[in-house]
């Protein structure tokens, strides 16, 4: 386990000590619990992002049409002709 040093004002520390005592724990344990919760929340967000992207790709694949030949890129004239309309 790693040790960290935090600097907080005296009033915040006093309130944290009171709360820790009420919960039967230490300020260090409260900070540890908070940091673990933050990391887990970030992991959950990332998992939800990946799941949403996978669903988006699945829907795109379902709607897509199979092509027998590769797409042909637009020419420069075709691109600019669209802008001039």
Buried (B, 14 or more C-beta within 10 A) or exposed (E): EEEEEEEEEEEEEEEBEEEBEEEEEEBEEBBBEEEEEEEEEEEEEEEEEEEEEEEEEEEEEEEEEEEEEEEEEEEEEEEEEEEEE
